[in-house]
Amino acid sequence: MRHFIFGAAVFFLTSSVQLFGQGSVSEFRIIKNNAFDVGEKLTFDVNYGFVTAGEAVMEVSEKKTISGREAYKINFSVNSVGTFDPIYKVRDRYVTYLDVEGLFPWRFEQHIREGGYTRDFSAYFDQRRGFAKTSEGTYDIPPYVNDIVSAFYLARTFNFSDLNPGDKFNLENFYKDKVYPLDVVFLGRETIKVEAGTFDCIIVEPLVQEGGLFKSEGNIIVWLSDDDLRIPVKVKSKIVIGAIDAELTAYEGLIGELTSKK
């Protein structure tokens, strides 16, 4: 269950990025974002089989200035509940600084505490000169490369309306010391019920390769609200040691209306 849950939901779709402001004096791309803003907080129950094993929180906490650019500070944490700690204690935390206009990362941090396993990793993305300076070395990167968390927030801004089941997209994702492709298959739509309500959803499957947030990769399905906000409603993953699900229990600070909610 290493790298516990939910980074699974993080992915994709550079091929359908809509760029705005081309031909302007802007140094970087500009992407229209109607999906999220500062103040958004999403909370999930993390279930291992029939047991509630933990809680995950995704939060856009504030805006900071990074490399002379305004960036969202996005926090993602996963903690096992007290009753599950004796079995497998988890205290995971990820932070990304996402450019407000261009929706690409400037900095990424990963702090893993799972059972007896620990890992601390950080990367500064020099998007101007094309390299990532990490806690383990310096590596070349392509333009607008993502970390695993920023990729998810970028994907929430895409237009899914013209996709057909089976359509496949990809994103370039930097992890540790390499750039990995992260293909995603659009599976269709479904209405599902979770603690936070009943939602019309888009279903996608990230085809996670080495370099994702799972030590042992497995089948991953993600349900996103079928509206402009594209909030994750449910994640279902089959891994080597069983199945892990995450379901939305609460949300606050949304930028707009959840029109997908019944």
NORURQUI-V582901 format. One record per run of one state. SS is the DSSP state (2 for helix, 1 for strand, 0 for the rest). FROM is the first residue (numbers start at 1). LEN is the number of residues. If there is no record, write none. Layout:
[[SS/FROM/LEN] [SS/FROM/LEN]]
//
This chain:
[[0/1/6] [2/7/3] [0/10/4] [2/14/3] [0/17/3] [1/20/1] [0/21/9] [1/30/1] [0/31/10] [1/41/8] [0/49/2] [1/51/16] [0/67/2] [1/69/12] [0/81/1] [2/82/4] [0/86/4] [1/90/10] [0/100/5] [1/105/10] [0/115/2] [1/117/10] [0/127/4] [1/131/4] [0/135/2] [1/137/4] [0/141/5] [1/146/1] [0/147/1] [2/148/8] [0/156/12] [1/168/2] [0/170/2] [1/172/4] [0/176/2] [1/178/4] [0/182/1] [1/183/12] [0/195/2] [1/197/11] [0/208/11] [1/219/7] [0/226/6] [1/232/8] [0/240/2] [1/242/11] [0/253/8] [1/261/1] [0/262/1]]
//
